[in-house]
Structure formats: structure tokens, C-alpha cells
Amino acid sequence: MSEALLLLLLGFLVLSAVATVALEDILSSIIAFSVFGVLLSIIFVVFQAPDVALAQAVIGSGLITAMFVVTLSKVRERKLDTDGDAP
């Protein structure tokens, strides 16, 4: 694999990490975090660590992202319920 492609992947990895922290919308931040995990999985494959890449893809990108989205939807539902009770 060429160094240019690896540097490109690492550059996108850094950009997605910065976007995860800098974005103000929580859902956009969750999506950027998922992209970070996918890019990290690709980099692990490039470094010939497919077992680590698979674990990162399943847990880091899949499971954690799903848990964040479910938590966000529950928080928004609860917020709507409490806003409706206020006079």
C-alpha cells in the first residue's frame, strides 16, 4: 500500500475526530464518530490486523453508534414528555 493512500486515510481520520468534537448537533457528532470508527477499521486492515479491524467495526462503529442513537432518541422522547407537562 502506498504511503500517500495511508496518509490520506490518516488525514480523514483526524478530520473525523475533529468533526466529532467540534460539531454542535449531537446526531451529526454521532455520525462523525461512526465514520471515525470505520476509517480506523480500514487502517487496521491496511496494517494487516483483520481481527482488530473486525472488532473495531462491530463494536466501535456498529454497537456503540446504535447505543448512542437509541440513547439520543430516549432523551428526546423524555424531553418532549416533560415539556408537555409544563404549564
Secondary structure, 3 states (H helix, E strand, C coil): CCHHHHHHHHHHHHHHHHHHHHCCCHHHHHHHHHHHHHHHHHHHHHCCCHHHHHHHHHHHHHHHHHHHHHHHHHHHHHHHHHHHHCC
